[in-house]
Amino acid sequence: MPFLFLLFIIVPIIEITILINVGEAIGAWYTVALVLLSAFIGVNMLRYQGISTLARAQQRMQSGEMPGQEMIEGLVLAVGGALLVTPGFVTDAVGFCCLIPFTRQAFVRGVMARAKVVTMNQAGFSQHSGSGPFGAQPQSHDSNFEHQTRSDRSPFHNDQDSPRAGDVFEGDFTRDDEKK
């Protein structure tokens, strides 16, 4: 909530105040021209930086690597482009910081340092039994009881050791209902 308040209330007030002050100092038409010029330069920088980031991502995918850093760079570039198109000098400054490779790399390193990597194994996403991608999943008492009574295992058994984790059973069978 405080982030949204800052984004939608405080930032526009700051932008309007700065636009009025710059307009008084250099004139209204020059201020409008500066805002349009920054948007034009930003869109061209975004196009150039976006194409180079896409090319690096394609190279990494062709070599069999996951382009995680390039994906985050693309997200930072998109945010920077949106900020540059938004009229105002503060948003333009932050948008240009997103487009300049040195500062963009700092943003990407910060995001990647906080990112959680989830690996995938043969049975799916590696999680502990009873938990999903959003933490422990709620279970009713009955479903937990049925699971314990259906198997001879202890209630603390790890589901990754079960046949679903990749074991293959081979055998023959006959259907009793077809023997008439």
C-alpha positions as CSV (number, residue, x, y, z in Angstrom):
1,M,0.0,0.0,0.0
2,P,2.7,2.6,0.8
3,F,4.4,1.8,-2.5
4,L,1.2,2.5,-4.5
5,F,0.6,5.7,-2.5
6,L,4.1,6.8,-3.4
7,L,3.7,5.8,-7.0
8,F,0.3,7.3,-7.8
9,I,0.2,10.3,-5.4
10,I,3.7,11.5,-4.5
11,V,5.5,11.0,-7.8
12,P,2.9,13.0,-9.9
13,I,3.0,15.8,-7.3
14,I,6.8,16.0,-7.6
15,E,6.6,15.8,-11.4
16,I,4.1,18.6,-11.7
17,T,6.1,20.8,-9.3
18,I,9.3,20.3,-11.2
19,L,7.5,20.9,-14.6
20,I,6.1,24.1,-13.3
21,N,9.4,25.3,-12.0
22,V,11.3,24.4,-15.2
23,G,8.5,26.0,-17.2
24,E,8.9,29.3,-15.2
25,A,12.7,29.2,-15.6
26,I,13.0,28.4,-19.4
27,G,9.5,28.9,-20.7
28,A,6.5,26.6,-21.3
29,W,7.3,25.7,-24.9
30,Y,10.9,24.8,-24.1
31,T,9.7,22.6,-21.3
32,V,7.3,20.8,-23.6
33,A,10.1,20.5,-26.2
34,L,12.4,19.0,-23.6
35,V,9.8,16.5,-22.4
36,L,9.2,15.4,-26.1
37,L,12.9,15.3,-26.9
38,S,13.6,13.1,-23.9
39,A,10.8,10.7,-24.9
40,F,12.1,10.6,-28.5
41,I,15.7,9.9,-27.3
42,G,14.5,7.3,-24.8
43,V,12.5,5.4,-27.4
44,N,15.5,5.2,-29.7
45,M,17.8,4.1,-26.9
46,L,15.2,1.5,-25.9
47,R,15.0,0.1,-29.4
48,Y,18.8,-0.2,-29.6
49,Q,19.3,-1.6,-26.1
50,G,16.3,-4.0,-26.6
51,I,17.7,-5.4,-29.8
52,S,21.1,-6.0,-28.3
53,T,19.6,-7.7,-25.2
54,L,17.4,-9.9,-27.4
55,A,20.5,-10.9,-29.5
56,R,22.3,-11.9,-26.3
57,A,19.3,-13.9,-25.1
58,Q,19.1,-15.8,-28.4
59,Q,22.9,-16.6,-28.3
60,R,22.5,-18.0,-24.8
61,M,19.5,-20.1,-25.7
62,Q,21.3,-21.5,-28.8
63,S,24.2,-22.5,-26.5
64,G,21.7,-24.3,-24.3
65,E,21.8,-21.8,-21.4
66,M,18.9,-20.1,-19.7
67,P,18.9,-16.4,-20.5
68,G,17.8,-15.4,-17.0
69,Q,19.8,-12.2,-16.8
70,E,18.7,-11.1,-20.3
71,M,15.1,-11.7,-19.3
72,I,15.4,-9.4,-16.3
73,E,17.3,-6.9,-18.4
74,G,14.3,-6.9,-20.8
75,L,12.0,-6.2,-17.9
76,V,14.2,-3.3,-16.7
77,L,14.3,-2.0,-20.3
78,A,10.5,-2.2,-20.5
79,V,10.1,-0.3,-17.2
80,G,12.6,2.3,-18.4
81,G,10.8,2.8,-21.7
82,A,7.5,3.3,-19.9
83,L,9.1,5.8,-17.6
84,L,10.6,7.7,-20.5
85,V,7.3,8.0,-22.3
86,T,5.7,9.3,-19.1
87,P,6.0,13.1,-19.1
88,G,8.2,14.5,-16.4
89,F,11.8,14.9,-15.5
90,V,12.1,12.6,-12.5
91,T,10.6,9.7,-14.4
92,D,12.9,10.5,-17.3
93,A,15.9,10.4,-15.1
94,V,14.9,7.0,-13.7
95,G,14.0,5.8,-17.2
96,F,17.4,6.8,-18.5
97,C,19.1,5.0,-15.6
98,C,17.2,1.8,-16.7
99,L,18.5,2.2,-20.3
100,I,22.2,3.0,-19.5
101,P,24.0,-0.4,-19.5
102,F,26.1,0.3,-16.4
103,T,23.1,1.3,-14.1
104,R,20.9,-1.3,-15.7
105,Q,23.4,-4.0,-14.8
106,A,23.3,-2.7,-11.2
107,F,19.5,-3.0,-11.2
108,V,19.7,-6.6,-12.7
109,R,22.3,-7.7,-10.1
110,G,20.1,-6.4,-7.3
111,V,17.0,-8.2,-8.7
112,M,19.0,-11.5,-9.2
113,A,20.4,-11.3,-5.7
114,R,16.9,-11.4,-4.3
115,A,15.4,-13.9,-6.8
116,K,14.6,-17.4,-5.7
117,V,15.7,-20.1,-8.1
118,V,13.4,-23.1,-8.3
119,T,15.0,-26.1,-10.0
120,M,13.1,-28.9,-11.7
121,N,13.8,-32.6,-11.3
122,Q,12.3,-35.6,-13.1
123,A,9.2,-35.6,-10.9
124,G,8.5,-31.9,-11.2
125,F,9.4,-28.9,-9.2
126,S,11.5,-30.0,-6.2
127,Q,9.5,-29.1,-3.2
128,H,9.0,-30.8,0.2
129,S,6.1,-33.1,0.6
130,G,2.9,-31.2,1.3
131,S,4.1,-27.9,0.0
132,G,3.6,-26.2,-3.3
133,P,5.0,-23.1,-5.0
134,F,3.2,-20.9,-2.4
135,G,4.2,-22.8,0.7
136,A,2.3,-25.4,2.6
137,Q,-1.0,-26.3,1.0
138,P,-4.0,-26.6,3.3
139,Q,-5.3,-30.2,3.7
140,S,-8.3,-31.4,5.4
141,H,-8.0,-33.9,8.3
142,D,-9.8,-36.6,6.3
143,S,-7.5,-36.4,3.2
144,N,-4.4,-36.6,5.5
145,F,-6.0,-39.6,7.3
146,E,-6.8,-41.4,4.0
147,H,-3.2,-40.9,2.9
148,Q,-1.9,-42.4,6.1
149,T,-4.3,-45.4,6.0
150,R,-3.8,-46.1,2.3
151,S,-0.1,-46.8,2.7
152,D,2.0,-48.7,5.2
153,R,4.5,-45.9,5.4
154,S,5.0,-43.5,8.2
155,P,3.2,-40.1,8.1
156,F,6.7,-38.5,7.7
157,H,7.4,-40.4,4.5
158,N,8.9,-38.3,1.7
159,D,6.8,-38.5,-1.5
160,Q,9.9,-38.2,-3.6
161,D,10.7,-41.8,-2.7
162,S,7.4,-43.0,-4.1
163,P,6.9,-44.8,-7.4
164,R,5.8,-41.4,-8.9
165,A,9.3,-40.1,-8.6
166,G,10.5,-42.1,-11.6
167,D,10.4,-45.8,-10.7
168,V,9.0,-48.1,-13.4
169,F,7.1,-51.3,-12.6
170,E,6.6,-53.9,-15.3
171,G,4.2,-56.8,-15.3
172,D,1.2,-58.6,-16.8
173,F,-2.4,-58.4,-15.9
174,T,-5.8,-59.8,-16.9
175,R,-9.1,-58.2,-16.5
176,D,-11.7,-60.3,-14.5
177,D,-14.7,-58.6,-16.1
178,E,-13.7,-59.8,-19.6
179,K,-13.7,-63.6,-18.8
180,K,-17.4,-64.3,-19.5
